[in-house]
Amino acid sequence: MSRKFNKQVISLINLGEVGRSFIALLPIFLNIFISIWAYRDSRSRGNSKEFSLIVLIALLAFPIIGLLIYLVIRRD
């Protein structure tokens, strides 16, 4: 019974090629999602299109630092 359990655990850990690809692409999709969210948030707060595009490009280029800066400078 213990060997059967071990095989099940190993099969769960072994994600396969599709699982590894998904995990590798997850940060990229998260970056795109956050960038689009910030662009839409900027537009909904009444900022100009130019400012919103700068936010979008900055977040695509510098995801973590750009998000932190945007959260600090956005209007309430």
C-alpha positions as CSV (number, residue, x, y, z in Angstrom):
1,M,0.0,0.0,0.0
2,S,2.9,2.3,0.7
3,R,4.3,1.9,-2.8
4,K,1.0,2.7,-4.4
5,F,0.9,5.9,-2.3
6,N,4.5,6.8,-3.3
7,K,3.7,6.3,-7.0
8,Q,0.7,8.6,-6.7
9,V,2.8,11.3,-5.0
10,I,5.5,11.0,-7.6
11,S,3.0,11.3,-10.4
12,L,1.6,14.5,-8.8
13,I,5.0,16.0,-8.4
14,N,6.0,15.1,-12.0
15,L,4.0,17.8,-13.8
16,G,5.2,16.9,-17.3
17,E,6.1,19.2,-20.1
18,V,2.7,21.0,-20.1
19,G,2.8,21.7,-16.4
20,R,6.4,23.0,-16.6
21,S,5.5,25.2,-19.5
22,F,2.5,26.6,-17.6
23,I,4.6,27.4,-14.6
24,A,7.3,29.0,-16.7
25,L,4.7,31.2,-18.5
26,L,2.7,32.2,-15.4
27,P,4.9,35.2,-14.4
28,I,4.6,36.5,-18.0
29,F,0.8,36.2,-17.9
30,L,0.7,37.8,-14.5
31,N,2.8,40.7,-15.7
32,I,0.5,41.3,-18.7
33,F,-2.6,41.0,-16.5
34,I,-1.3,43.6,-13.9
35,S,-0.2,45.9,-16.7
36,I,-3.6,45.9,-18.3
37,W,-5.3,46.3,-14.9
38,A,-3.1,49.4,-14.2
39,Y,-3.8,50.9,-17.6
40,R,-7.6,50.5,-17.0
41,D,-7.3,51.7,-13.5
42,S,-5.4,54.8,-14.7
43,R,-8.1,55.5,-17.3
44,S,-10.9,55.1,-14.9
45,R,-9.3,57.6,-12.5
46,G,-9.5,60.2,-15.2
47,N,-5.8,60.3,-16.3
48,S,-4.9,61.1,-19.9
49,K,-4.3,58.4,-22.5
50,E,-0.6,59.3,-22.7
51,F,-0.1,58.9,-18.9
52,S,-2.0,55.6,-19.1
53,L,0.2,54.4,-21.9
54,I,3.3,55.3,-20.0
55,V,2.0,53.3,-17.0
56,L,1.3,50.3,-19.3
57,I,4.8,50.4,-20.9
58,A,6.5,51.0,-17.6
59,L,4.8,48.0,-16.0
60,L,5.6,45.8,-19.0
61,A,9.3,46.8,-18.8
62,F,9.7,47.0,-15.0
63,P,6.9,44.9,-13.4
64,I,7.6,45.0,-9.7
65,I,9.1,48.5,-9.4
66,G,6.6,49.9,-11.9
67,L,3.7,48.5,-9.9
68,L,5.0,49.9,-6.6
69,I,5.6,53.3,-8.2
70,Y,2.1,53.3,-9.8
71,L,0.4,52.4,-6.5
72,V,2.2,55.3,-4.8
73,I,1.4,58.0,-7.5
74,R,-2.1,57.1,-8.5
75,R,-4.9,59.3,-7.5
76,D,-7.4,58.3,-4.8
